[in-house]
Amino acid sequence: MRFYIVLPSLKISGGIRESLRLAGDLNLDCGDASLISMWVSPNEMSSPVPVKYLSSWPTRPFRALGELPIIAYRFAQWCRYSIRPGCLFIFTHYATLPLALLVPRRQRLFFVQGLEWTFLGNRLLSHVLKRFVLGTYRTGNVITANAYLSDHLVDEGIDGAMEAPIWADSRFLAPDALAQDVDFAMVLRKGSVKRLDLYLRFIDLAHEAQMRVAVITPDDDIATQVSNRVSQVLLRPEIEQMRDLYARSVCFIHLSENEGFGLPPLESMGAGCTPVCRDSGGVRAFMREEPFDELLLPLSLPLEDVFKRAETVVRDNNRFNRREAARDCFRKGLARCEQARKGLVEAIVLRGLQ
């Protein structure tokens, strides 16, 4: 079975990483997967499978709407002349959904990794996007990244979703414990729901308390902005570099407002770092087990109280037990996820051909 996974671009992000992983799973399970990218992003992730680019334009949010009709036309022409019947298309992001309307219903699948309409700061635009996204989902079959997302779709009247459960890359499981010389690690990204403003305030609180902070970011301007306020900045690091930083860190700070999953705090757990998370939704998949359930904090909690809770973790004598508990939680979840993803291709093909 031939699969085409449609992406807005190959920008560095957890969502793109999971889409690449899905492509790998499909290939391993006797599928034949490749990628279709609508735009070109600077500093793209490398792909293990072939990529078809629909444009050479860089990703520019304010020009995307004007460029979309041309990209859609190129996609329609390519489908008409270059693909054989019976293949399946997996659409991964709300920007790809207009292209879904150009292929037959039985060939449409949607890989849902987040409630994307909640990522917009404007309430009216969020409402419009929600209606469009959910309406499009109803025209095909849905694959979700976890039960949290499946449950939300059921609440919206979309049931029967398949699950391709997400877990962090096994390379984040550190073989050895390193000396922890960093108090707080965090990943900073742009976007209203990512809450860069809260992270910057947290960094200020840590600086006042003379505590050490390390930052990972894919954005050059964020790296420049925080470089003189933290102990270390990693700009677009490799997985092994991230893992080593997490292994040296006592506590991972997650302050996002809304996440379909929230991979960075889970990745840190593989290296023995204890996450303190605002309840952004998807993090419940790994933060509801003891002893981490008490570190899943309500969104309404003031940032100063979040900092105090994180500071307690750093200074707690029990932190070494949490370190091993984090790695154990990661190992068990990884095994469950790998088992759950077996037979994924067969399930997708059967659903797609109904």
Helices and strands as residue ranges (DSSP letters): E 2-7, H 14-28, E 32-37, E 51-53, H 61-82, E 88-91, G 94-96, H 97-100, G 105-107, E 108-112, G 116-119, H 123-137, E 141-144, H 147-155, E 162-163, G 170-172, E 182-187, G 192-194, H 196-208, E 213-217, H 220-226, E 232-235, H 239-247, E 249-254, H 263-270, E 274-278, H 284-287, G 293-295, E 296-297, H 303-315, H 319-340, H 344-352
